[in-house]
């Protein structure tokens, strides 16, 4: 495909509640900062994509209220009601389709709604919704199936929480930087067996934005272009009962397509850093298996052996990941930003030395129904 790159990026600090800021304020902040990052003006932006959700925002056609803050006046505009990684995917397609540049902006204020009620609406209204399923209880089902099939232990999952919250201490944008132990995770309140409080990501407020440009326009940016080497997404069945929850086939398919596009044959040796969507601790080993980083059932051992820590063979979520800040719809876009910062060498105290190729990942739907995989490179 044609060469396209991320040339500007920004994000807010993620907090439990941004009481003094409305959606407009957050979007304006990240839009202006992304343009400053690239040294672009509004005249340099050809197309705008906003990522929002009526359920999360508590209003119909929620995207209409944020266009001005994103600088979309008199520009081509597209809207996405899903994770920011998918919004960025659409932005990449718009640039490949002829636009010189696209701004992608996502926002979330989880503090202003009830996640149980909102995520219950993901499920079928006739057969499943009345059961009270939500993001947590459905993920508990997935965790149980996965752990029972492969012998993944709660302690292995707890190590993910310990690692990622520790990593977050080096990330000024993270919401939950802290030192905890496996015992702390194991003793934390049981939410939905086998998921405990410290296995869960927090409710978060925040926003993020990136600018994607074609090769010609990328050369005009102030920043080092981060090239999009491969990207793909795939979706699994809607009904949970129609899926094998311990076998993320949509992630496998998306990863294979992204690797093929990027020319990657051995992801463990060719990828320097991974930023994946870990809404719950069990997701990190399961998604690593789906990405082909290791064989099925080996994700727990990968973490236990220290391969995924900051100075390990393949660092995973050096930013602290979604476990340390979970602005819904924004989180996947943040993974792309964090991956890009790693390749730029601008990730600060959580920089992975010599990172040249990174994988970023986002999900849509319950239990990772849909996955979007990005391979970013320095050239």
N, C-alpha and C positions, 0 to 999 in steps of 0.2 A: 504494500500500500504506500501512498505518499507519506513523506515524513511530516509528522506533526509533533508538537511539543507543549509541555506545560511551561509557561514563561512567567507566571505570576501566581502567588498563593498567599492566603492569609487566614487566620482563625482567631476567634475570641478566646479568652480564658473561659473554661467550663466551670459552672457553679451549680449548686443545688437549686438556687433561685436567684435570678437576676431581677430583683424587685423593681429597680429603677429604670429598666430598659424594656421597651416594647420591641416587637419584631422589626419594625422599621429602623430602630436605632441600631440593632445588631447587624442588619443587612447593610445599612449604609457604612458602618464601620469596616466590615470585611471587604465590601466592594471598593471603597476608596483605598484601603491598604493593599489590596491585590493589584490595583492599578499603579500605586506608588512602587510596589515591588518590581513590576515590569517596566516602570517609567513610561506607562501609557496614559493617555487621556481618554475621555468618553468617545472622542472622535476615532480612536483606534479600536473600539469595540464594535464589531459588526452584528453580533447576535447575542442574545441573553437567554439563559435557561435558569428558571427558578425551581427549586425543589421544596414542596410543601405538601401538607395533608389537611383536608377539611376537618377530620376527626381530631387530629392533634391540635390544630389551631382553634377549634371550637367555632368555626364559621364556614359558610358556604363560599365556594370559589375563592379560597384563601389566598391564592396566588395573585389575585387582582390588587390586593392591598399592599403588596411589596414591590411592585414593578418599578415605581418611581425611585425607591431607595436603591434599587439595583441599576439605576441609570438606563432604564429600558425605553425612555421616551423616544418615539420616532425610530425605533429599531425593531428588527424581527425578534419576536419573543416566542419561546416554547416553555411549557411547564411540565414537570414530572411529579407524580405522586408516589414516590418510592424512595429508596435509599440514595444518598448522594453519589455513590459509586455508579449507579445506573444513570443518574442525571449527567454525570461526567461522560459516561459512555455515549449518551445522546449528543452531548456537546462535541465529542470527538467526531461523531458521524456528521454533524453539521459542518465542521471544518473540512472534513474529507469531501463533503458534498459541494464545497465551493466558497463557503465563508472564510475570510482571512483569519478572523479571530472569533472566539466565543467565550463569554463570561458565564461561569456556572456558580450559582450561589444557593446555599441551603441553610435553613434555620430551624430551630426547635426550642420550645419552652415546655419541657416535660413537667415543670412545676405547676402548670396551669390546668392540668387535667388528671383524670384517674386512669393510670395505665391498665388496671384490670378491666375496666369497662371498655376502654378504647381498643385494647388488643383482643378482647373477646369478639369484637366485630370483625376480626379477620376470618372467623370460622363460619361454616355453612349455617344459615339462619334456621334451617329446619331440623337437621340431625345433630349438630355439634354445639351450636351456640348456647342452647338451653342447659347443656352439661356444665357450663361455667368455665370452659376452657379459656385460657389466656396465654400470654407469652411465657409465663413462668411454669404453669402446670403442664403445658404441652412440651416444654423443654425438659421438664422432669421425666416425662414419658420417654423422650429420646435418650436422655442420659441413662435411664434405667436399662433400656434395650442395649445400648452401646456397651455399658459397663458389664452387664451380665454376659453378653456374647463373647467379649474379648478379655474379661478378667481385669479390666481397667479399675483401679481402686480409687476410693474417695481421697486417699492421701496423695495419689499422683495428681488428681485434679486440684487439690489444695496447694500443691507446689506451683501451679500456674498462678494462683492468686498471690502467693508470696512473691513470686518473681515479678509479676506485672505491677503490683503496688509499689514494690521497691524501685523498679524502673521509673515509675511516675515521679519519684523524688527528684529526678534530674530533668523533669519536663515542667516548665513554668505554666503551661496551659492546663495541666492535669487537675482534676477535681479531688482525687483521693490518693495523694502520695502518702505512703506510710510503711513502717516496718511491722510486719506481722509474721507469725510462725505457722507451721502446719497445724499445731495444736490449737492456735487461735481460730483457724478456719474450721477445724473439726468441732470445736466447742461453740461456734456461733449458732444462732437460732436457726432451727430447721424451718425452711419455707415451704418446700414441696419435695418430699423424699425422692432422690438423695441430695437435692440442692439445699444448701444452707446460705445464710445471709452473705457470708464472705465469698461464696461462689457466684454471687450475682453482681451485675453492673449496676451503677447508681442511676437515679433520676437526675437528669442534667438539663441545663439551659445553655445554649451557645449557637454559634453560626460559623460558617467557613465559606471560602470562595477560591476558585482557581480560574486562570485564563489559559485557554488552549489556542495555539496559533499554528498556521502552516509554516513551512520552512522559510519562505520569504519574509513573512512578518515576524517570525521568531528572531531573525537576525537583527531586528530593530529594537528588541527588548534589552533592558539593562542587564538582566539576569542570564545566567548560564541555562540554555534550554535543556529541559529534561525530556528526552525523547520517549514517545509512547511506542514501544517495540512490539507489543502484542496486547490485545484485549478481547475478551469474549464473555458472554453470559449465557446461562442456560437455566431452564425452570423444570421442576419436578411436578408431580401430580398435586392437585389441590387438596383432596381428602387425605388426612394423615394415614388412614387405614389402607390407602392405595400405595403407600410408600414404605420402603424399608428404611426406617429412621436411622439405622446404624450403617447404612451404605449411601453416602451422599453422591448419588450418580450425577446429579446436575453440576456439582462442583467438579467431579472428575472430568465431565465433558467440557466444561468451561475452561478448566486448567489445560487440558490437552490442546484445545484450540488456541489458547493464548500462547502456550509454549511453542506450538508449531509455527505460529506467526512470528514469534521472536527468535526462532531457531534454537530453542533450548531443548536439549536431549536428557540432561541429568540435573534436575532442579536443585538437588542437595548440594552439588558442587558448583553450579553455575549461578546460583542466586546468593547474594551477599546478606540480604536482610529481608524479613517478612513482616508486613503489618497486616494482620488479619482481624476479622470481626469476631471478637470473643465476648459476646453478651453474657455468657456463663462459662465457668472454668472448663467444663468438659468439652466445650466447642474447640478449644485450641488443639488438643490432640486429634480430635475427630476431623477437623478441617485440614490439619497437616497430612493426615492419611489421604483425604480426598484430593489434595493437591499433588499427591504422588511424591511427597517429601520422604515418606516412609511407607512400609506395607501396612495393610489393614491390621489393626490391633496392636501396632507398635508405637503409637503416639505417646502412650504413657511412659514407655521406656525411654523414648527420645527426651522427654522432659526430665525424667528421673536421672538420666546420665549427664544432665547439664548442657546438652547440645544447644538448647534454645536460649540460654542466658546471654547477657550482654557480650561476654567474651568467649562465648561458645562457638562451635563450628557454624551454626546458622542461628543468629539472634532473631528472636520472634517478639514483636511488640516492644521494642526498646523505649517507645513513647509511654508505655503503661497500658496501651490498648484501650478497648472499650470497657474493660473492667474498672478502669480508673477514670472514665468519663464517657457517658453514653447519651449524647444528644441525639435522639432518634431522628433518622433521615440525614443527619449531618455526619454521623460516625463513619460511614464508608468513604465520604469525601475527605475526612480527616486522615484516614489511612493512606489515601493517595498523596495528600500534602506531606505527611510524615515521611513517606517513602521518597518523595521528591527532595525533601530537605536532606535526607541521608545522602542522596547522590550528589547534591550540591555541596555537601560538606558543611551544612549550616544547621545541623540538628543540636548544636550546643553540647551540653553535658551528656546527652544520650546519643552522641554521634558514634556510629560504627566505623572504625578506621578502614579506609580504603573501599568503602561501599561504592560500587559502580553499577550494579544491577539489583533492582528491588522488586518484590512482589507486593501488591496492594490488593485488598479484597473487601467486598461488601456483600450483604445479603438482603433479601426481601422475603417476606412471608414467614409463617411459623416454622421453626425448626430448620431454617435454611432451605426453604422451598426453592428459592432462586439464588444463584450466586453470580457475582461479576468479578472476574480476575484480570488484574492489570500487571503487565511487565514493563517496568520503566528502566531506561538506561541512560548512561552519560553521553553516548554517541551512537 
